Amino acid sequence: MTPLLQVRDVSRYYGPRIGCADVSFELYPGEVMGIVGESGSGKSTLLGCLAGQLAPDAGEVLFDTRAEGPRDTLKMSEPERRMLGRTDWAFVHQHARDGLRMGVSAGGNVGERLMAVGERHYGEIRTQALDWLGRVEIPDDRVDDRPRAFSGGMQQRLQIARNLVTGPRLVFMDEPTGGLDVSVQARLLDLLRGLVREMGLSAIIVTHDLAVVRLLADRLMVMKDGRVVEGGLTDQVLDDPQHEYTQLLVSSVLQV
Amino acid sequence: MSERWNKMSDQGQEIDAYNFAYLDEQTKRMIRRAILKALAVPGYQVPFASREMPMPYGWGTGGVQVSAATLTPEDTFKVIDQGADDTTNAVSIRRFFERTAGVATTDETAQASVIQTRHRIPETPLTEDQILVYQVPIPEPLRFLEPSEVETRKMHSLEEYGLMHVKLYEDISRHGEIATSYAYPVKVEGRYVMDPSPIPKFDNPKLSDCPAIQLFGAGREQRIYALPPYTRVVSLDFEDHPFIPSKADHACDLCASRESYLDEVITDDAGGRMFVCSDTDYCRTRRAAATIELNSRDMTEACS
């Protein structure tokens, strides 16, 4: 089986400082990969490099495109990369307002990607928007409300709907549950887990919340100071951490 | 040329402070370069070094600079503001060029070689000998959706125009139809999405395949864009909500035209109102023609 994403020796420096260095891994279709680590460990830098938002200083990111098979996204032209960004890729931001248009109604937010890939039938766009709002548990009568009028959890669900409407194959998530209270987090995780399984999505989830990766991720990478210090199956890494930093991380989780 | 204009007198007084048409020749050259580039890439917004003009932003500083760079001493100049020749903006800009360029001016669309306009396209069809100069307040059609100039430029260069339809989608979801009635976005030659300046969408079809050169100047925003003659211009829409160039469903109360764009004029405090052509020259010409026709009919009847 061809990996959906092959990452080889990706490095990004901020002047003399390391953002992330020599990161390599493969992600197969339908697989969910978690990246954990403390603040400043290079998780978000790595995610930015993979999603084409930051240009790495070295390395390759091969994505298995529908038409031409594996291609290095870093060598693609910008229009091609941006096209991927609104068809096969999705990016869920930590703060919903970074990923939403706050001045545009919920329906318009969901419909934007459809219109961006050429859908020009209002009725069709509307039907799909309503369908997706239903899937992320936003009531139909909120379709014309602006995200400003939504709660934090609803905004995050709307962001997810907006991203998944074009049926992407790879979803990047940056702390998708950050800043939400635990009960809302639990419902969001439930929803995400359902969608990932149902649509056969591959996903890369960056988080510092070990509970989130325990629930969602098949595999786990632990980062420290810009480097991957440990990787493996999620349960294996969390139940039997080998690296001292991972041990610290696992033992730091508060038990209620 | 400058000597000639140095000697130009204004109400008997010698003025030697102004070059022909106010702007200095270097500035006009710079603006002409921008205009040529704009004509070469229809619908593309060309940045230019907009000058301070002796009028406030929003009063047509962009249009005035384009007109100044376009005018020659032989030109006949017409200025319209919302279709009318006799409103403040039109009168002051016309006088400005009468004084600084000494060009002939006219109210008649057919007589003019350069027409500066604010928010209308004349009803009388334009010809290949004419240049239409639009005053543009905000040249970027994506501005209200995407505040970043860096981002909107990128969207233009990569032809990412999905967002423009989001605006139309919002219109339909809120009002049941595309409620944008002026500054209605258009696509030029299948490439650039362009703001046609705040003309009513009734005028949009006239943009397309027009024999005249159409120039757009935005002074505050420092952009010039253009439509060369016979350019294909399509108004954006949805398959199930097609573009409709609408106007008041009425005839002009003065000239009885059913084809022209109408203004609604409130005539008293008791709810009295009338609809009149917004294009004053068109209305006047039609009424004059009707009067001549009436008179000649009277003459014929009297003779027989």
Boltz contact constraints between the chains, C-beta under 6 A:
constraints:
  - contact:
      token1: [A, 79]
      token2: [B, 158]
      max_distance: 6.0
  - contact:
      token1: [A, 104]
      token2: [B, 166]
      max_distance: 6.0
  - contact:
      token1: [A, 105]
      token2: [B, 173]
      max_distance: 6.0
  - contact:
      token1: [A, 107]
      token2: [B, 173]
      max_distance: 6.0
  - contact:
      token1: [A, 108]
      token2: [B, 166]
      max_distance: 6.0
  - contact:
      token1: [A, 108]
      token2: [B, 169]
      max_distance: 6.0
  - contact:
      token1: [A, 108]
      token2: [B, 170]
      max_distance: 6.0
  - contact:
      token1: [A, 111]
      token2: [B, 169]
      max_distance: 6.0
  - contact:
      token1: [A, 112]
      token2: [B, 162]
      max_distance: 6.0
  - contact:
      token1: [A, 112]
      token2: [B, 166]
      max_distance: 6.0
  - contact:
      token1: [A, 115]
      token2: [B, 162]
      max_distance: 6.0
  - contact:
      token1: [A, 115]
      token2: [B, 165]
      max_distance: 6.0
  - contact:
      token1: [A, 116]
      token2: [B, 162]
      max_distance: 6.0
  - contact:
      token1: [A, 120]
      token2: [B, 238]
      max_distance: 6.0
  - contact:
      token1: [A, 120]
      token2: [B, 239]
      max_distance: 6.0
  - contact:
      token1: [A, 121]
      token2: [B, 239]
      max_distance: 6.0
  - contact:
      token1: [A, 121]
      token2: [B, 240]
      max_distance: 6.0
  - contact:
      token1: [A, 122]
      token2: [B, 172]
      max_distance: 6.0
  - contact:
      token1: [A, 122]
      token2: [B, 238]
      max_distance: 6.0
  - contact:
      token1: [A, 122]
      token2: [B, 240]
      max_distance: 6.0
  - contact:
      token1: [A, 122]
      token2: [B, 241]
      max_distance: 6.0
  - contact:
      token1: [A, 123]
      token2: [B, 240]
      max_distance: 6.0
  - contact:
      token1: [A, 144]
      token2: [B, 173]
      max_distance: 6.0
